[in-house]
Amino acid sequence: MPRLPSLTARKVVRALKRAGFVEDRQKGSHLILIQPETKARTVVPVHAGRTIKEPLLRGILRDANLS
């Protein structure tokens, strides 16, 4: 798998929403998104001014069943 960029939480959430995910709930700074058809669930940490690094982004993509 190629290297993934460091992205902000806002960009990750926007991409997941384009893939069909909807906001399920939020607990503190963690936003839980769910894909209604496949029931895939993923958690995105939303911290202002911080980026999501490659290992965490890889885990989010794995949880969301995306490539």
PDBQT receptor file of N, H, CA, C and O in Angstrom, charges set to zero:
ATOM      1  N   MET A   1       0.848  -1.168   0.000  1.00  0.00    +0.000 N 
ATOM      2  CA  MET A   1       0.000   0.000   0.000  1.00  0.00    +0.000 C 
ATOM      3  C   MET A   1       0.894   1.232   0.000  1.00  0.00    +0.000 C 
ATOM      4  O   MET A   1       1.879   1.285   0.736  1.00  0.00    +0.000 OA
ATOM      5  N   PRO A   2       0.553   2.232  -0.830  1.00  0.00    +0.000 N 
ATOM      6  CA  PRO A   2       1.374   3.434  -0.874  1.00  0.00    +0.000 C 
ATOM      7  C   PRO A   2       1.236   4.256   0.398  1.00  0.00    +0.000 C 
ATOM      8  O   PRO A   2       0.318   4.060   1.195  1.00  0.00    +0.000 OA
ATOM      9  N   ARG A   3       2.172   5.178   0.564  1.00  0.00    +0.000 N 
ATOM     10  H   ARG A   3       2.918   5.337  -0.083  1.00  0.00    +0.000 HD
ATOM     11  CA  ARG A   3       2.126   6.056   1.734  1.00  0.00    +0.000 C 
ATOM     12  C   ARG A   3       0.869   6.913   1.691  1.00  0.00    +0.000 C 
ATOM     13  O   ARG A   3       0.458   7.392   0.634  1.00  0.00    +0.000 OA
ATOM     14  N   LEU A   4       0.284   7.090   2.832  1.00  0.00    +0.000 N 
ATOM     15  H   LEU A   4       0.618   6.701   3.691  1.00  0.00    +0.000 HD
ATOM     16  CA  LEU A   4      -0.903   7.922   2.955  1.00  0.00    +0.000 C 
ATOM     17  C   LEU A   4      -0.503   9.288   3.504  1.00  0.00    +0.000 C 
ATOM     18  O   LEU A   4       0.432   9.379   4.299  1.00  0.00    +0.000 OA
ATOM     19  N   PRO A   5      -1.185  10.336   3.100  1.00  0.00    +0.000 N 
ATOM     20  CA  PRO A   5      -0.845  11.673   3.608  1.00  0.00    +0.000 C 
ATOM     21  C   PRO A   5      -1.373  11.876   5.020  1.00  0.00    +0.000 C 
ATOM     22  O   PRO A   5      -2.277  11.166   5.460  1.00  0.00    +0.000 OA
ATOM     23  N   SER A   6      -0.810  12.838   5.722  1.00  0.00    +0.000 N 
ATOM     24  H   SER A   6      -0.075  13.414   5.364  1.00  0.00    +0.000 HD
ATOM     25  CA  SER A   6      -1.366  13.276   6.996  1.00  0.00    +0.000 C 
ATOM     26  C   SER A   6      -2.499  14.237   6.676  1.00  0.00    +0.000 C 
ATOM     27  O   SER A   6      -2.288  15.244   6.000  1.00  0.00    +0.000 OA
ATOM     28  N   LEU A   7      -3.690  13.936   7.152  1.00  0.00    +0.000 N 
ATOM     29  H   LEU A   7      -3.862  13.118   7.701  1.00  0.00    +0.000 HD
ATOM     30  CA  LEU A   7      -4.862  14.749   6.853  1.00  0.00    +0.000 C 
ATOM     31  C   LEU A   7      -5.475  15.280   8.132  1.00  0.00    +0.000 C 
ATOM     32  O   LEU A   7      -5.259  14.730   9.212  1.00  0.00    +0.000 OA
ATOM     33  N   THR A   8      -6.239  16.349   8.006  1.00  0.00    +0.000 N 
ATOM     34  H   THR A   8      -6.415  16.796   7.129  1.00  0.00    +0.000 HD
ATOM     35  CA  THR A   8      -6.986  16.851   9.150  1.00  0.00    +0.000 C 
ATOM     36  C   THR A   8      -8.236  15.993   9.321  1.00  0.00    +0.000 C 
ATOM     37  O   THR A   8      -8.662  15.311   8.389  1.00  0.00    +0.000 OA
ATOM     38  N   ALA A   9      -8.812  16.032  10.501  1.00  0.00    +0.000 N 
ATOM     39  H   ALA A   9      -8.466  16.586  11.258  1.00  0.00    +0.000 HD
ATOM     40  CA  ALA A   9     -10.020  15.260  10.775  1.00  0.00    +0.000 C 
ATOM     41  C   ALA A   9     -11.162  15.732   9.882  1.00  0.00    +0.000 C 
ATOM     42  O   ALA A   9     -11.981  14.926   9.441  1.00  0.00    +0.000 OA
ATOM     43  N   ARG A  10     -11.217  17.012   9.621  1.00  0.00    +0.000 N 
ATOM     44  H   ARG A  10     -10.552  17.667   9.980  1.00  0.00    +0.000 HD
ATOM     45  CA  ARG A  10     -12.279  17.557   8.764  1.00  0.00    +0.000 C 
ATOM     46  C   ARG A  10     -12.245  16.928   7.366  1.00  0.00    +0.000 C 
ATOM     47  O   ARG A  10     -13.291  16.585   6.814  1.00  0.00    +0.000 OA
ATOM     48  N   LYS A  11     -11.043  16.776   6.795  1.00  0.00    +0.000 N 
ATOM     49  H   LYS A  11     -10.193  17.054   7.244  1.00  0.00    +0.000 HD
ATOM     50  CA  LYS A  11     -10.912  16.181   5.462  1.00  0.00    +0.000 C 
ATOM     51  C   LYS A  11     -11.272  14.697   5.481  1.00  0.00    +0.000 C 
ATOM     52  O   LYS A  11     -11.881  14.191   4.538  1.00  0.00    +0.000 OA
ATOM     53  N   VAL A  12     -10.897  14.000   6.552  1.00  0.00    +0.000 N 
ATOM     54  H   VAL A  12     -10.402  14.411   7.318  1.00  0.00    +0.000 HD
ATOM     55  CA  VAL A  12     -11.212  12.580   6.662  1.00  0.00    +0.000 C 
ATOM     56  C   VAL A  12     -12.717  12.385   6.776  1.00  0.00    +0.000 C 
ATOM     57  O   VAL A  12     -13.279  11.510   6.118  1.00  0.00    +0.000 OA
ATOM     58  N   VAL A  13     -13.373  13.187   7.598  1.00  0.00    +0.000 N 
ATOM     59  H   VAL A  13     -12.917  13.898   8.133  1.00  0.00    +0.000 HD
ATOM     60  CA  VAL A  13     -14.830  13.082   7.761  1.00  0.00    +0.000 C 
ATOM     61  C   VAL A  13     -15.527  13.395   6.446  1.00  0.00    +0.000 C 
ATOM     62  O   VAL A  13     -16.487  12.716   6.081  1.00  0.00    +0.000 OA
ATOM     63  N   ARG A  14     -15.064  14.406   5.733  1.00  0.00    +0.000 N 
ATOM     64  H   ARG A  14     -14.285  14.957   6.029  1.00  0.00    +0.000 HD
ATOM     65  CA  ARG A  14     -15.664  14.764   4.447  1.00  0.00    +0.000 C 
ATOM     66  C   ARG A  14     -15.544  13.608   3.450  1.00  0.00    +0.000 C 
ATOM     67  O   ARG A  14     -16.493  13.315   2.724  1.00  0.00    +0.000 OA
ATOM     68  N   ALA A  15     -14.388  12.957   3.414  1.00  0.00    +0.000 N 
ATOM     69  H   ALA A  15     -13.617  13.196   4.004  1.00  0.00    +0.000 HD
ATOM     70  CA  ALA A  15     -14.189  11.833   2.497  1.00  0.00    +0.000 C 
ATOM     71  C   ALA A  15     -15.077  10.645   2.877  1.00  0.00    +0.000 C 
ATOM     72  O   ALA A  15     -15.636   9.979   2.006  1.00  0.00    +0.000 OA
ATOM     73  N   LEU A  16     -15.203  10.384   4.181  1.00  0.00    +0.000 N 
ATOM     74  H   LEU A  16     -14.749  10.925   4.889  1.00  0.00    +0.000 HD
ATOM     75  CA  LEU A  16     -16.054   9.278   4.618  1.00  0.00    +0.000 C 
ATOM     76  C   LEU A  16     -17.525   9.554   4.300  1.00  0.00    +0.000 C 
ATOM     77  O   LEU A  16     -18.262   8.638   3.934  1.00  0.00    +0.000 OA
ATOM     78  N   LYS A  17     -17.949  10.796   4.435  1.00  0.00    +0.000 N 
ATOM     79  H   LYS A  17     -17.350  11.540   4.733  1.00  0.00    +0.000 HD
ATOM     80  CA  LYS A  17     -19.331  11.136   4.106  1.00  0.00    +0.000 C 
ATOM     81  C   LYS A  17     -19.589  10.958   2.612  1.00  0.00    +0.000 C 
ATOM     82  O   LYS A  17     -20.672  10.525   2.218  1.00  0.00    +0.000 OA
ATOM     83  N   ARG A  18     -18.604  11.289   1.781  1.00  0.00    +0.000 N 
ATOM     84  H   ARG A  18     -17.725  11.640   2.101  1.00  0.00    +0.000 HD
ATOM     85  CA  ARG A  18     -18.749  11.065   0.339  1.00  0.00    +0.000 C 
ATOM     86  C   ARG A  18     -18.845   9.576   0.021  1.00  0.00    +0.000 C 
ATOM     87  O   ARG A  18     -19.434   9.192  -0.989  1.00  0.00    +0.000 OA
ATOM     88  N   ALA A  19     -18.262   8.732   0.887  1.00  0.00    +0.000 N 
ATOM     89  H   ALA A  19     -17.783   9.044   1.707  1.00  0.00    +0.000 HD
ATOM     90  CA  ALA A  19     -18.309   7.282   0.697  1.00  0.00    +0.000 C 
ATOM     91  C   ALA A  19     -19.582   6.679   1.269  1.00  0.00    +0.000 C 
ATOM     92  O   ALA A  19     -19.743   5.459   1.254  1.00  0.00    +0.000 OA
ATOM     93  N   GLY A  20     -20.490   7.512   1.773  1.00  0.00    +0.000 N 
ATOM     94  H   GLY A  20     -20.359   8.503   1.785  1.00  0.00    +0.000 HD
ATOM     95  CA  GLY A  20     -21.771   7.012   2.241  1.00  0.00    +0.000 C 
ATOM     96  C   GLY A  20     -21.919   6.895   3.743  1.00  0.00    +0.000 C 
ATOM     97  O   GLY A  20     -22.942   6.406   4.223  1.00  0.00    +0.000 OA
ATOM     98  N   PHE A  21     -20.926   7.331   4.496  1.00  0.00    +0.000 N 
ATOM     99  H   PHE A  21     -20.095   7.729   4.106  1.00  0.00    +0.000 HD
ATOM    100  CA  PHE A  21     -21.003   7.274   5.951  1.00  0.00    +0.000 C 
ATOM    101  C   PHE A  21     -21.836   8.441   6.472  1.00  0.00    +0.000 C 
ATOM    102  O   PHE A  21     -21.864   9.513   5.868  1.00  0.00    +0.000 OA
ATOM    103  N   VAL A  22     -22.503   8.228   7.582  1.00  0.00    +0.000 N 
ATOM    104  H   VAL A  22     -22.480   7.357   8.073  1.00  0.00    +0.000 HD
ATOM    105  CA  VAL A  22     -23.263   9.280   8.248  1.00  0.00    +0.000 C 
ATOM    106  C   VAL A  22     -22.814   9.347   9.703  1.00  0.00    +0.000 C 
ATOM    107  O   VAL A  22     -22.335   8.361  10.264  1.00  0.00    +0.000 OA
ATOM    108  N   GLU A  23     -22.974  10.519  10.302  1.00  0.00    +0.000 N 
ATOM    109  H   GLU A  23     -23.363  11.320   9.846  1.00  0.00    +0.000 HD
ATOM    110  CA  GLU A  23     -22.607  10.682  11.709  1.00  0.00    +0.000 C 
ATOM    111  C   GLU A  23     -23.597   9.909  12.564  1.00  0.00    +0.000 C 
ATOM    112  O   GLU A  23     -24.806  10.119  12.469  1.00  0.00    +0.000 OA
ATOM    113  N   ASP A  24     -23.083   9.018  13.398  1.00  0.00    +0.000 N 
ATOM    114  H   ASP A  24     -22.100   8.848  13.475  1.00  0.00    +0.000 HD
ATOM    115  CA  ASP A  24     -23.933   8.249  14.297  1.00  0.00    +0.000 C 
ATOM    116  C   ASP A  24     -24.044   8.965  15.635  1.00  0.00    +0.000 C 
ATOM    117  O   ASP A  24     -25.144   9.225  16.123  1.00  0.00    +0.000 OA
ATOM    118  N   ARG A  25     -22.890   9.282  16.226  1.00  0.00    +0.000 N 
ATOM    119  H   ARG A  25     -21.997   9.071  15.829  1.00  0.00    +0.000 HD
ATOM    120  CA  ARG A  25     -22.872   9.968  17.512  1.00  0.00    +0.000 C 
ATOM    121  C   ARG A  25     -21.482  10.511  17.740  1.00  0.00    +0.000 C 
ATOM    122  O   ARG A  25     -20.565  10.247  16.963  1.00  0.00    +0.000 OA
ATOM    123  N   GLN A  26     -21.327  11.273  18.813  1.00  0.00    +0.000 N 
ATOM    124  H   GLN A  26     -22.072  11.488  19.445  1.00  0.00    +0.000 HD
ATOM    125  CA  GLN A  26     -20.026  11.811  19.187  1.00  0.00    +0.000 C 
ATOM    126  C   GLN A  26     -19.885  11.715  20.687  1.00  0.00    +0.000 C 
ATOM    127  O   GLN A  26     -20.801  12.060  21.433  1.00  0.00    +0.000 OA
ATOM    128  N   LYS A  27     -18.726  11.243  21.125  1.00  0.00    +0.000 N 
ATOM    129  H   LYS A  27     -17.982  10.963  20.518  1.00  0.00    +0.000 HD
ATOM    130  CA  LYS A  27     -18.426  11.180  22.550  1.00  0.00    +0.000 C 
ATOM    131  C   LYS A  27     -17.129  11.938  22.762  1.00  0.00    +0.000 C 
ATOM    132  O   LYS A  27     -16.050  11.467  22.400  1.00  0.00    +0.000 OA
ATOM    133  N   GLY A  28     -17.247  13.098  23.344  1.00  0.00    +0.000 N 
ATOM    134  H   GLY A  28     -18.124  13.480  23.638  1.00  0.00    +0.000 HD
ATOM    135  CA  GLY A  28     -16.067  13.938  23.521  1.00  0.00    +0.000 C 
ATOM    136  C   GLY A  28     -15.544  14.407  22.184  1.00  0.00    +0.000 C 
ATOM    137  O   GLY A  28     -16.274  15.015  21.401  1.00  0.00    +0.000 OA
ATOM    138  N   SER A  29     -14.282  14.127  21.920  1.00  0.00    +0.000 N 
ATOM    139  H   SER A  29     -13.689  13.633  22.555  1.00  0.00    +0.000 HD
ATOM    140  CA  SER A  29     -13.684  14.561  20.660  1.00  0.00    +0.000 C 
ATOM    141  C   SER A  29     -13.652  13.452  19.620  1.00  0.00    +0.000 C 
ATOM    142  O   SER A  29     -12.995  13.596  18.589  1.00  0.00    +0.000 OA
ATOM    143  N   HIS A  30     -14.344  12.353  19.869  1.00  0.00    +0.000 N 
ATOM    144  H   HIS A  30     -14.877  12.235  20.707  1.00  0.00    +0.000 HD
ATOM    145  CA  HIS A  30     -14.349  11.233  18.929  1.00  0.00    +0.000 C 
ATOM    146  C   HIS A  30     -15.695  11.139  18.227  1.00  0.00    +0.000 C 
ATOM    147  O   HIS A  30     -16.732  10.955  18.865  1.00  0.00    +0.000 OA
ATOM    148  N   LEU A  31     -15.663  11.269  16.898  1.00  0.00    +0.000 N 
ATOM    149  H   LEU A  31     -14.820  11.418  16.380  1.00  0.00    +0.000 HD
ATOM    150  CA  LEU A  31     -16.865  11.221  16.080  1.00  0.00    +0.000 C 
ATOM    151  C   LEU A  31     -17.013   9.803  15.531  1.00  0.00    +0.000 C 
ATOM    152  O   LEU A  31     -16.088   9.283  14.906  1.00  0.00    +0.000 OA
ATOM    153  N   ILE A  32     -18.156   9.181  15.756  1.00  0.00    +0.000 N 
ATOM    154  H   ILE A  32     -18.908   9.604  16.263  1.00  0.00    +0.000 HD
ATOM    155  CA  ILE A  32     -18.418   7.825  15.288  1.00  0.00    +0.000 C 
ATOM    156  C   ILE A  32     -19.288   7.925  14.050  1.00  0.00    +0.000 C 
ATOM    157  O   ILE A  32     -20.379   8.493  14.083  1.00  0.00    +0.000 OA
ATOM    158  N   LEU A  33     -18.786   7.362  12.952  1.00  0.00    +0.000 N 
ATOM    159  H   LEU A  33     -17.899   6.900  12.926  1.00  0.00    +0.000 HD
ATOM    160  CA  LEU A  33     -19.512   7.365  11.688  1.00  0.00    +0.000 C 
ATOM    161  C   LEU A  33     -19.889   5.928  11.339  1.00  0.00    +0.000 C 
ATOM    162  O   LEU A  33     -19.147   4.994  11.642  1.00  0.00    +0.000 OA
ATOM    163  N   ILE A  34     -21.043   5.758  10.704  1.00  0.00    +0.000 N 
ATOM    164  H   ILE A  34     -21.645   6.517  10.459  1.00  0.00    +0.000 HD
ATOM    165  CA  ILE A  34     -21.529   4.435  10.347  1.00  0.00    +0.000 C 
ATOM    166  C   ILE A  34     -21.999   4.457   8.897  1.00  0.00    +0.000 C 
ATOM    167  O   ILE A  34     -22.539   5.454   8.418  1.00  0.00    +0.000 OA
ATOM    168  N   GLN A  35     -21.784   3.344   8.211  1.00  0.00    +0.000 N 
ATOM    169  H   GLN A  35     -21.344   2.534   8.600  1.00  0.00    +0.000 HD
ATOM    170  CA  GLN A  35     -22.250   3.171   6.842  1.00  0.00    +0.000 C 
ATOM    171  C   GLN A  35     -23.546   2.367   6.914  1.00  0.00    +0.000 C 
ATOM    172  O   GLN A  35     -23.490   1.184   7.247  1.00  0.00    +0.000 OA
ATOM    173  N   PRO A  36     -24.714   2.949   6.617  1.00  0.00    +0.000 N 
ATOM    174  CA  PRO A  36     -25.990   2.273   6.843  1.00  0.00    +0.000 C 
ATOM    175  C   PRO A  36     -26.156   0.941   6.114  1.00  0.00    +0.000 C 
ATOM    176  O   PRO A  36     -26.732   0.010   6.677  1.00  0.00    +0.000 OA
ATOM    177  N   GLU A  37     -25.669   0.824   4.881  1.00  0.00    +0.000 N 
ATOM    178  H   GLU A  37     -25.202   1.580   4.424  1.00  0.00    +0.000 HD
ATOM    179  CA  GLU A  37     -25.871  -0.412   4.127  1.00  0.00    +0.000 C 
ATOM    180  C   GLU A  37     -25.019  -1.562   4.650  1.00  0.00    +0.000 C 
ATOM    181  O   GLU A  37     -25.511  -2.680   4.800  1.00  0.00    +0.000 OA
ATOM    182  N   THR A  38     -23.744  -1.294   4.927  1.00  0.00    +0.000 N 
ATOM    183  H   THR A  38     -23.344  -0.386   4.805  1.00  0.00    +0.000 HD
ATOM    184  CA  THR A  38     -22.833  -2.373   5.324  1.00  0.00    +0.000 C 
ATOM    185  C   THR A  38     -22.652  -2.470   6.836  1.00  0.00    +0.000 C 
ATOM    186  O   THR A  38     -22.043  -3.421   7.327  1.00  0.00    +0.000 OA
ATOM    187  N   LYS A  39     -23.173  -1.499   7.573  1.00  0.00    +0.000 N 
ATOM    188  H   LYS A  39     -23.668  -0.727   7.174  1.00  0.00    +0.000 HD
ATOM    189  CA  LYS A  39     -23.025  -1.438   9.029  1.00  0.00    +0.000 C 
ATOM    190  C   LYS A  39     -21.568  -1.285   9.469  1.00  0.00    +0.000 C 
ATOM    191  O   LYS A  39     -21.227  -1.582  10.614  1.00  0.00    +0.000 OA
ATOM    192  N   ALA A  40     -20.705  -0.819   8.551  1.00  0.00    +0.000 N 
ATOM    193  H   ALA A  40     -20.982  -0.578   7.620  1.00  0.00    +0.000 HD
ATOM    194  CA  ALA A  40     -19.315  -0.558   8.911  1.00  0.00    +0.000 C 
ATOM    195  C   ALA A  40     -19.280   0.673   9.810  1.00  0.00    +0.000 C 
ATOM    196  O   ALA A  40     -19.990   1.649   9.568  1.00  0.00    +0.000 OA
ATOM    197  N   ARG A  41     -18.453   0.618  10.842  1.00  0.00    +0.000 N 
ATOM    198  H   ARG A  41     -17.877  -0.175  11.038  1.00  0.00    +0.000 HD
ATOM    199  CA  ARG A  41     -18.363   1.710  11.808  1.00  0.00    +0.000 C 
ATOM    200  C   ARG A  41     -16.910   2.106  11.972  1.00  0.00    +0.000 C 
ATOM    201  O   ARG A  41     -16.029   1.248  12.023  1.00  0.00    +0.000 OA
ATOM    202  N   THR A  42     -16.659   3.388  12.053  1.00  0.00    +0.000 N 
ATOM    203  H   THR A  42     -17.375   4.085  12.011  1.00  0.00    +0.000 HD
ATOM    204  CA  THR A  42     -15.310   3.879  12.272  1.00  0.00    +0.000 C 
ATOM    205  C   THR A  42     -15.348   5.107  13.174  1.00  0.00    +0.000 C 
ATOM    206  O   THR A  42     -16.352   5.817  13.239  1.00  0.00    +0.000 OA
ATOM    207  N   VAL A  43     -14.252   5.342  13.859  1.00  0.00    +0.000 N 
ATOM    208  H   VAL A  43     -13.436   4.766  13.806  1.00  0.00    +0.000 HD
ATOM    209  CA  VAL A  43     -14.147   6.448  14.807  1.00  0.00    +0.000 C 
ATOM    210  C   VAL A  43     -13.052   7.389  14.323  1.00  0.00    +0.000 C 
ATOM    211  O   VAL A  43     -11.944   6.961  14.000  1.00  0.00    +0.000 OA
ATOM    212  N   VAL A  44     -13.380   8.678  14.280  1.00  0.00    +0.000 N 
ATOM    213  H   VAL A  44     -14.279   9.025  14.543  1.00  0.00    +0.000 HD
ATOM    214  CA  VAL A  44     -12.410   9.693  13.851  1.00  0.00    +0.000 C 
ATOM    215  C   VAL A  44     -12.193  10.659  15.012  1.00  0.00    +0.000 C 
ATOM    216  O   VAL A  44     -13.144  11.291  15.471  1.00  0.00    +0.000 OA
ATOM    217  N   PRO A  45     -10.949  10.783  15.496  1.00  0.00    +0.000 N 
ATOM    218  CA  PRO A  45     -10.675  11.760  16.542  1.00  0.00    +0.000 C 
ATOM    219  C   PRO A  45     -10.633  13.168  15.955  1.00  0.00    +0.000 C 
ATOM    220  O   PRO A  45      -9.887  13.430  15.011  1.00  0.00    +0.000 OA
ATOM    221  N   VAL A  46     -11.429  14.066  16.511  1.00  0.00    +0.000 N 
ATOM    222  H   VAL A  46     -12.035  13.853  17.278  1.00  0.00    +0.000 HD
ATOM    223  CA  VAL A  46     -11.519  15.432  15.998  1.00  0.00    +0.000 C 
ATOM    224  C   VAL A  46     -10.856  16.359  17.008  1.00  0.00    +0.000 C 
ATOM    225  O   VAL A  46     -11.476  16.778  17.986  1.00  0.00    +0.000 OA
ATOM    226  N   HIS A  47      -9.579  16.677  16.755  1.00  0.00    +0.000 N 
ATOM    227  H   HIS A  47      -9.076  16.337  15.961  1.00  0.00    +0.000 HD
ATOM    228  CA  HIS A  47      -8.816  17.580  17.611  1.00  0.00    +0.000 C 
ATOM    229  C   HIS A  47      -8.389  18.766  16.759  1.00  0.00    +0.000 C 
ATOM    230  O   HIS A  47      -7.732  18.583  15.734  1.00  0.00    +0.000 OA
ATOM    231  N   ALA A  48      -8.744  19.954  17.157  1.00  0.00    +0.000 N 
ATOM    232  H   ALA A  48      -9.277  20.103  17.990  1.00  0.00    +0.000 HD
ATOM    233  CA  ALA A  48      -8.439  21.151  16.383  1.00  0.00    +0.000 C 
ATOM    234  C   ALA A  48      -6.934  21.342  16.241  1.00  0.00    +0.000 C 
ATOM    235  O   ALA A  48      -6.184  21.227  17.210  1.00  0.00    +0.000 OA
ATOM    236  N   GLY A  49      -6.514  21.632  15.030  1.00  0.00    +0.000 N 
ATOM    237  H   GLY A  49      -7.123  21.725  14.243  1.00  0.00    +0.000 HD
ATOM    238  CA  GLY A  49      -5.115  21.943  14.780  1.00  0.00    +0.000 C 
ATOM    239  C   GLY A  49      -4.194  20.738  14.700  1.00  0.00    +0.000 C 
ATOM    240  O   GLY A  49      -2.984  20.911  14.550  1.00  0.00    +0.000 OA
ATOM    241  N   ARG A  50      -4.726  19.513  14.794  1.00  0.00    +0.000 N 
ATOM    242  H   ARG A  50      -5.709  19.372  14.916  1.00  0.00    +0.000 HD
ATOM    243  CA  ARG A  50      -3.882  18.314  14.736  1.00  0.00    +0.000 C 
ATOM    244  C   ARG A  50      -4.234  17.502  13.518  1.00  0.00    +0.000 C 
ATOM    245  O   ARG A  50      -5.385  17.488  13.081  1.00  0.00    +0.000 OA
ATOM    246  N   THR A  51      -3.248  16.825  12.967  1.00  0.00    +0.000 N 
ATOM    247  H   THR A  51      -2.313  16.837  13.322  1.00  0.00    +0.000 HD
ATOM    248  CA  THR A  51      -3.478  15.992  11.799  1.00  0.00    +0.000 C 
ATOM    249  C   THR A  51      -3.575  14.525  12.220  1.00  0.00    +0.000 C 
ATOM    250  O   THR A  51      -3.092  14.128  13.280  1.00  0.00    +0.000 OA
ATOM    251  N   ILE A  52      -4.207  13.744  11.365  1.00  0.00    +0.000 N 
ATOM    252  H   ILE A  52      -4.599  14.067  10.504  1.00  0.00    +0.000 HD
ATOM    253  CA  ILE A  52      -4.300  12.307  11.577  1.00  0.00    +0.000 C 
ATOM    254  C   ILE A  52      -3.144  11.683  10.810  1.00  0.00    +0.000 C 
ATOM    255  O   ILE A  52      -3.071  11.793   9.586  1.00  0.00    +0.000 OA
ATOM    256  N   LYS A  53      -2.255  11.037  11.521  1.00  0.00    +0.000 N 
ATOM    257  H   LYS A  53      -2.314  10.947  12.516  1.00  0.00    +0.000 HD
ATOM    258  CA  LYS A  53      -1.062  10.466  10.912  1.00  0.00    +0.000 C 
ATOM    259  C   LYS A  53      -1.379   9.170  10.165  1.00  0.00    +0.000 C 
ATOM    260  O   LYS A  53      -2.479   8.628  10.277  1.00  0.00    +0.000 OA
ATOM    261  N   GLU A  54      -0.408   8.690   9.410  1.00  0.00    +0.000 N 
ATOM    262  H   GLU A  54       0.485   9.130   9.320  1.00  0.00    +0.000 HD
ATOM    263  CA  GLU A  54      -0.597   7.543   8.527  1.00  0.00    +0.000 C 
ATOM    264  C   GLU A  54      -1.092   6.275   9.222  1.00  0.00    +0.000 C 
ATOM    265  O   GLU A  54      -2.031   5.664   8.713  1.00  0.00    +0.000 OA
ATOM    266  N   PRO A  55      -0.527   5.837  10.349  1.00  0.00    +0.000 N 
ATOM    267  CA  PRO A  55      -1.015   4.593  10.952  1.00  0.00    +0.000 C 
ATOM    268  C   PRO A  55      -2.482   4.667  11.391  1.00  0.00    +0.000 C 
ATOM    269  O   PRO A  55      -3.226   3.701  11.218  1.00  0.00    +0.000 OA
ATOM    270  N   LEU A  56      -2.899   5.795  11.951  1.00  0.00    +0.000 N 
ATOM    271  H   LEU A  56      -2.295   6.579  12.092  1.00  0.00    +0.000 HD
ATOM    272  CA  LEU A  56      -4.293   5.948  12.375  1.00  0.00    +0.000 C 
ATOM    273  C   LEU A  56      -5.209   6.037  11.162  1.00  0.00    +0.000 C 
ATOM    274  O   LEU A  56      -6.301   5.469  11.171  1.00  0.00    +0.000 OA
ATOM    275  N   LEU A  57      -4.782   6.739  10.125  1.00  0.00    +0.000 N 
ATOM    276  H   LEU A  57      -3.895   7.201  10.118  1.00  0.00    +0.000 HD
ATOM    277  CA  LEU A  57      -5.577   6.841   8.908  1.00  0.00    +0.000 C 
ATOM    278  C   LEU A  57      -5.749   5.463   8.264  1.00  0.00    +0.000 C 
ATOM    279  O   LEU A  57      -6.824   5.141   7.756  1.00  0.00    +0.000 OA
ATOM    280  N   ARG A  58      -4.696   4.657   8.287  1.00  0.00    +0.000 N 
ATOM    281  H   ARG A  58      -3.824   4.918   8.700  1.00  0.00    +0.000 HD
ATOM    282  CA  ARG A  58      -4.775   3.287   7.762  1.00  0.00    +0.000 C 
ATOM    283  C   ARG A  58      -5.800   2.472   8.559  1.00  0.00    +0.000 C 
ATOM    284  O   ARG A  58      -6.550   1.693   7.971  1.00  0.00    +0.000 OA
ATOM    285  N   GLY A  59      -5.843   2.634   9.867  1.00  0.00    +0.000 N 
ATOM    286  H   GLY A  59      -5.234   3.266  10.345  1.00  0.00    +0.000 HD
ATOM    287  CA  GLY A  59      -6.814   1.930  10.700  1.00  0.00    +0.000 C 
ATOM    288  C   GLY A  59      -8.233   2.387  10.438  1.00  0.00    +0.000 C 
ATOM    289  O   GLY A  59      -9.157   1.573  10.431  1.00  0.00    +0.000 OA
ATOM    290  N   ILE A  60      -8.419   3.688  10.220  1.00  0.00    +0.000 N 
ATOM    291  H   ILE A  60      -7.669   4.349  10.225  1.00  0.00    +0.000 HD
ATOM    292  CA  ILE A  60      -9.749   4.207   9.908  1.00  0.00    +0.000 C 
ATOM    293  C   ILE A  60     -10.233   3.625   8.580  1.00  0.00    +0.000 C 
ATOM    294  O   ILE A  60     -11.390   3.220   8.468  1.00  0.00    +0.000 OA
ATOM    295  N   LEU A  61      -9.368   3.582   7.586  1.00  0.00    +0.000 N 
ATOM    296  H   LEU A  61      -8.428   3.911   7.677  1.00  0.00    +0.000 HD
ATOM    297  CA  LEU A  61      -9.738   3.009   6.290  1.00  0.00    +0.000 C 
ATOM    298  C   LEU A  61     -10.053   1.522   6.400  1.00  0.00    +0.000 C 
ATOM    299  O   LEU A  61     -10.970   1.033   5.741  1.00  0.00    +0.000 OA
ATOM    300  N   ARG A  62      -9.298   0.799   7.229  1.00  0.00    +0.000 N 
ATOM    301  H   ARG A  62      -8.553   1.196   7.764  1.00  0.00    +0.000 HD
ATOM    302  CA  ARG A  62      -9.549  -0.622   7.424  1.00  0.00    +0.000 C 
ATOM    303  C   ARG A  62     -10.907  -0.840   8.102  1.00  0.00    +0.000 C 
ATOM    304  O   ARG A  62     -11.670  -1.716   7.695  1.00  0.00    +0.000 OA
ATOM    305  N   ASP A  63     -11.206  -0.047   9.130  1.00  0.00    +0.000 N 
ATOM    306  H   ASP A  63     -10.586   0.665   9.460  1.00  0.00    +0.000 HD
ATOM    307  CA  ASP A  63     -12.496  -0.149   9.811  1.00  0.00    +0.000 C 
ATOM    308  C   ASP A  63     -13.655   0.173   8.871  1.00  0.00    +0.000 C 
ATOM    309  O   ASP A  63     -14.730  -0.418   8.978  1.00  0.00    +0.000 OA
ATOM    310  N   ALA A  64     -13.435   1.116   7.946  1.00  0.00    +0.000 N 
ATOM    311  H   ALA A  64     -12.562   1.596   7.859  1.00  0.00    +0.000 HD
ATOM    312  CA  ALA A  64     -14.481   1.548   7.033  1.00  0.00    +0.000 C 
ATOM    313  C   ALA A  64     -14.589   0.648   5.800  1.00  0.00    +0.000 C 
ATOM    314  O   ALA A  64     -15.458   0.859   4.954  1.00  0.00    +0.000 OA
ATOM    315  N   ASN A  65     -13.722  -0.339   5.697  1.00  0.00    +0.000 N 
ATOM    316  H   ASN A  65     -13.016  -0.510   6.385  1.00  0.00    +0.000 HD
ATOM    317  CA  ASN A  65     -13.693  -1.240   4.534  1.00  0.00    +0.000 C 
ATOM    318  C   ASN A  65     -13.474  -0.472   3.237  1.00  0.00    +0.000 C 
ATOM    319  O   ASN A  65     -14.112  -0.763   2.225  1.00  0.00    +0.000 OA
ATOM    320  N   LEU A  66     -12.571   0.510   3.265  1.00  0.00    +0.000 N 
ATOM    321  H   LEU A  66     -12.053   0.746   4.087  1.00  0.00    +0.000 HD
ATOM    322  CA  LEU A  66     -12.225   1.302   2.086  1.00  0.00    +0.000 C 
ATOM    323  C   LEU A  66     -10.770   1.066   1.732  1.00  0.00    +0.000 C 
ATOM    324  O   LEU A  66      -9.965   0.663   2.572  1.00  0.00    +0.000 OA
ATOM    325  N   SER A  67     -10.448   1.324   0.467  1.00  0.00    +0.000 N 
ATOM    326  H   SER A  67     -11.102   1.651  -0.215  1.00  0.00    +0.000 HD
ATOM    327  CA  SER A  67      -9.051   1.193   0.052  1.00  0.00    +0.000 C 
ATOM    328  C   SER A  67      -8.475   2.568  -0.272  1.00  0.00    +0.000 C 
ATOM    329  O   SER A  67      -7.306   2.676  -0.642  1.00  0.00    +0.000 OA
TER     330      SER A  67
